[in-house]
Amino acid sequence: MIVQSGTLYTLSAGGVAIAEAAPKEEVFQLRKPGKLSSENYLVPVDGTFSPCAAVLNKALNSIAQINFEERTSNGVSLDAYIDTKDRNARLVLRKDGDHGVHIINPHGDVVLLASKDPDRSGLSIDLLIVRPEPELHPFGYFGIMVAVAQVAWGI
């Protein structure tokens, strides 16, 4: 589950906090709770045609780049293409209505399901990682979902 409290996002599993995203200037530090050093960073990328963000490792190498594309057909939706560092796995994010998203891999398998609780004050996202890409687990997926929260849900 991902919960937002002010500007801090917290990822927890089984009631235990395992990661947090804290803003520092225009970058989010993705780190273990209580630590000052970051495991990864979520940074905006200046794209010419659409919003774009990247999850960087400690050496500032990209482990994932998220390219958001808004499309309109029977209402506004949101797609994102997620390129991993080895460029072999291109994941696709699809918005499910107003409250959910899912990510699929190149084989058409669902990798992640997420659903926002619309009745809760602040942001609360239930998250299920079904088939994780090892290099994205857990901070890469967490960074992707923080980016989705900001772009797709404007939070």
VOGU-3710 file (C-alpha; in Angstrom, 3 decimals, decimal comma):
1> mivqsgtlyt> 0,000/0,000/0,000  1,173/3,515/-0,779  -0,023/6,319/1,471  0,656/10,032/1,085  1,075/12,236/4,133  1,797/15,836/3,177  4,609/15,626/0,624  5,889/12,227/1,838  4,805/8,966/0,171  5,209/5,706/2,121
11> lsaggvaiae> 5,179/2,164/0,704  4,216/-0,532/3,193  3,673/-4,279/3,074  1,917/-6,173/5,832  1,709/-2,986/7,884  5,490/-2,435/7,799  6,937/0,618/6,018  9,546/-0,539/3,487  10,177/2,624/1,453  9,458/6,317/1,395
21> aapkeevfql> 9,592/9,017/-1,253  10,567/12,424/0,059  10,804/15,505/-2,163  14,040/17,434/-2,287  13,797/20,387/-4,662  12,475/18,880/-7,950  13,586/15,316/-7,145  12,037/12,619/-4,970  14,479/10,623/-2,861  13,390/6,969/-2,740
31> rkpgklssen> 14,829/5,504/0,444  14,358/3,091/3,311  12,365/4,597/6,199  14,548/6,424/8,705  17,526/6,619/6,342  18,964/9,842/4,971  20,687/8,272/1,964  18,627/7,379/-1,079  18,332/4,007/-2,751  16,933/5,586/-5,917
41> ylvpvdgtfs> 15,712/8,943/-7,201  12,585/9,922/-9,131  13,385/12,854/-11,411  11,391/14,743/-14,036  12,758/14,642/-17,556  12,134/17,512/-19,955  10,373/15,812/-22,841  9,214/17,715/-25,858  5,910/15,960/-26,423  4,734/14,491/-23,130
51> pcaavlnkal> 5,509/14,359/-19,421  8,408/12,083/-18,650  10,117/10,907/-15,457  13,016/8,608/-14,672  13,963/6,413/-11,742  17,722/6,623/-11,189  19,969/4,403/-9,063  22,587/5,681/-6,585  25,096/6,163/-9,431  22,458/8,299/-11,213
61> nsiaqinfee> 21,998/5,740/-14,002  18,449/5,291/-15,236  16,776/2,035/-14,188  13,418/3,053/-15,652  12,066/5,865/-17,789  8,335/6,570/-17,726  6,901/8,303/-20,792  3,312/9,414/-20,213  0,922/9,898/-23,120  -2,577/11,252/-22,723
71> rtsngvslda> -5,056/9,968/-25,236  -8,672/10,809/-25,826  -11,178/8,232/-26,981  -14,480/8,124/-25,143  -12,988/10,318/-22,436  -9,484/11,092/-21,279  -7,257/8,186/-20,410  -3,576/7,807/-19,726  -0,945/5,475/-21,063  2,700/5,262/-20,148
81> yidtkdrnar> 5,569/3,362/-21,660  8,194/2,260/-19,179  11,631/1,398/-20,512  13,904/-0,492/-18,142  17,655/0,003/-18,021  18,457/-2,966/-20,259  15,857/-1,787/-22,819  14,719/-5,424/-23,181  11,598/-4,969/-21,085  9,223/-2,295/-22,253
91> lvlrkdgdhg> 6,296/-2,179/-19,875  2,991/-0,522/-20,691  0,838/1,240/-18,112  -2,887/1,616/-18,682  -5,287/3,640/-16,574  -8,370/1,723/-15,427  -11,152/4,245/-14,992  -10,634/7,030/-12,467  -9,128/4,926/-9,682  -6,905/2,188/-11,067
101> vhiinphgdv> -3,922/1,368/-13,241  -2,227/-1,788/-14,409  1,161/-2,485/-15,962  1,733/-5,233/-18,529  4,962/-6,703/-19,888  5,805/-7,327/-23,568  4,227/-10,813/-23,346  0,865/-9,354/-22,300  1,164/-10,543/-18,694  -0,028/-8,237/-15,921
111> vllaskdpdr> 2,956/-7,159/-13,840  1,286/-4,765/-11,382  -2,230/-3,750/-10,356  -2,936/-0,592/-8,373  -6,129/1,006/-7,151  -6,626/4,364/-5,444  -9,116/4,568/-2,551  -11,449/7,420/-3,602  -13,165/7,641/-0,197  -10,044/8,174/1,876
121> sglsidlliv> -8,690/11,644/2,549  -5,248/12,040/1,012  -3,793/9,421/-1,269  -4,027/5,715/-0,530  -3,105/3,188/-3,235  -3,492/-0,572/-2,891  -0,718/-2,225/-4,840  -0,241/-5,799/-6,058  2,986/-6,732/-7,859  2,230/-9,956/-9,737
131> rpepelhpfg> 5,300/-10,575/-11,923  8,089/-8,253/-10,814  11,008/-7,255/-12,976  13,919/-7,851/-10,529  15,715/-4,557/-11,265  12,558/-2,574/-10,480  11,642/-4,248/-7,195  10,754/-2,482/-4,857  12,056/1,082/-5,364  11,562/1,162/-9,143
141> yfgimvavaq> 7,888/0,233/-8,898  7,458/2,632/-5,986  8,963/5,484/-8,049  6,733/4,596/-11,006  3,638/4,715/-8,797  4,635/8,062/-7,239  4,977/9,432/-10,784  1,581/7,968/-11,706  0,010/9,554/-8,618  1,291/12,941/-9,691
151> vawgi> 0,534/12,704/-13,419  -2,584/10,533/-13,558  -4,243/11,661/-10,332  -2,663/15,101/-9,928  -1,561/14,455/-6,344
//
